[in-house]
Amino acid sequence: MLVILPPSETKSDGGKAAPLDLDSLVLPELTPVRRKLADAIVELAADLDASRAALGLGASAVAEVERNADLWESPTRTAITRYTGVLYDALDYPGMTRAAKTKAGDRLMIGSALFGVVGAEDLIPAYRLSGGSKLPGLGTLGALWKPVLSPALDAIDDFVVDLRSGVYQKLGPVDGAVTATVVTEFPDGSRKVVSHFNKHYKGLMARELVRTRRNVRDVNGLAAVLSDAGQRVEVTSPLEITVVTE
């Protein structure tokens, strides 16, 4: 089983490992696009105003541009500890046992506007690039990624659970992957997707899928793991589940 997580805008600082080595990342067939984008954001970082415009940053976000400027020289750390925020708090990788961390390394990938996807244990620097960004002279990220990212992910011979948000799924859709929607159900029976709960419960999902000893091969097996963990799950279709919260 492979679980693809969404990235986060927020990322931890620093690291103790050597600078970025694109050749060390999973799915080496993505290296040419990774290099093109990495070089582009480093070059763009020389123009603060252009960087802010392309990356959707406010006037005070100088540190984010500086991260991009230092992309090739800054230290790295594992992707699973680089990304932070609500989903990663719920996943609680630091609190996992050693055995669970090993499973996380085997079972988790993380979507990325810059790298396409990375393995949980891939070493990456801090950076700023979002799925909806449009870099000068390169067009949309979807136009760059989809022709190479989808085939690379489709070639993985495993059951895939795609927890990426819509903008990242569009960068590289995975044929046959199961997706998940989290909705909040109100007392009147109405339902609504709420961003905060969506991220939190996807983090909990990923945690259970890392820890499980089941051999999950289809949507029903996925639903069984989550139901056993106390989540209310509905199988919407062979390729979709809905997690209902109150």
DAZIUR-V431775 format. One record per residue. N is the residue number from 1. RES is the residue in one letter. OMEGA is omega as a letter, one per 20 degrees, with the letter a starting at -180 (999 if undefined). Layout:
# DAZIUR-V431775
n=<N/N>
res=<RES/RES>
omega=<OMEGA/OMEGA>
This chain:
# DAZIUR-V431775
n=<1/2/3/4/5/6/7/8/9/10/11/12/13/14/15/16/17/18/19/20/21/22/23/24/25/26/27/28/29/30/31/32/33/34/35/36/37/38/39/40/41/42/43/44/45/46/47/48/49/50/51/52/53/54/55/56/57/58/59/60/61/62/63/64/65/66/67/68/69/70/71/72/73/74/75/76/77/78/79/80/81/82/83/84/85/86/87/88/89/90/91/92/93/94/95/96/97/98/99/100/101/102/103/104/105/106/107/108/109/110/111/112/113/114/115/116/117/118/119/120/121/122/123/124/125/126/127/128/129/130/131/132/133/134/135/136/137/138/139/140/141/142/143/144/145/146/147/148/149/150/151/152/153/154/155/156/157/158/159/160/161/162/163/164/165/166/167/168/169/170/171/172/173/174/175/176/177/178/179/180/181/182/183/184/185/186/187/188/189/190/191/192/193/194/195/196/197/198/199/200/201/202/203/204/205/206/207/208/209/210/211/212/213/214/215/216/217/218/219/220/221/222/223/224/225/226/227/228/229/230/231/232/233/234/235/236/237/238/239/240/241/242/243/244/245/246>
res=<M/L/V/I/L/P/P/S/E/T/K/S/D/G/G/K/A/A/P/L/D/L/D/S/L/V/L/P/E/L/T/P/V/R/R/K/L/A/D/A/I/V/E/L/A/A/D/L/D/A/S/R/A/A/L/G/L/G/A/S/A/V/A/E/V/E/R/N/A/D/L/W/E/S/P/T/R/T/A/I/T/R/Y/T/G/V/L/Y/D/A/L/D/Y/P/G/M/T/R/A/A/K/T/K/A/G/D/R/L/M/I/G/S/A/L/F/G/V/V/G/A/E/D/L/I/P/A/Y/R/L/S/G/G/S/K/L/P/G/L/G/T/L/G/A/L/W/K/P/V/L/S/P/A/L/D/A/I/D/D/F/V/V/D/L/R/S/G/V/Y/Q/K/L/G/P/V/D/G/A/V/T/A/T/V/V/T/E/F/P/D/G/S/R/K/V/V/S/H/F/N/K/H/Y/K/G/L/M/A/R/E/L/V/R/T/R/R/N/V/R/D/V/N/G/L/A/A/V/L/S/D/A/G/Q/R/V/E/V/T/S/P/L/E/I/T/V/V/T/E>
omega=<r/r/r/a/r/r/r/r/a/a/r/r/r/a/a/a/a/r/a/r/a/a/a/a/r/r/a/r/r/a/a/r/r/a/r/a/r/r/a/a/r/r/a/a/r/r/a/a/r/r/r/a/a/a/r/a/r/a/a/a/a/a/r/r/r/r/r/r/a/a/a/a/a/r/a/r/a/a/a/r/r/a/a/r/a/a/a/r/a/r/r/r/r/a/a/r/r/r/r/r/r/r/r/r/a/a/a/r/a/r/a/r/a/a/a/r/r/r/a/a/r/a/a/r/r/a/r/r/a/a/a/a/r/a/a/r/a/a/a/r/r/r/r/a/a/a/a/a/r/r/r/r/r/a/r/a/a/r/a/r/a/a/r/r/a/a/r/r/a/r/a/r/a/a/r/r/r/r/a/r/r/r/r/r/a/a/a/r/r/a/a/r/r/a/a/a/r/a/a/a/r/r/r/r/a/r/a/a/r/a/a/r/r/r/a/a/a/a/r/r/r/a/a/r/a/r/r/r/r/r/r/a/r/r/a/r/r/a/a/r/r/r/a/r/r/999>
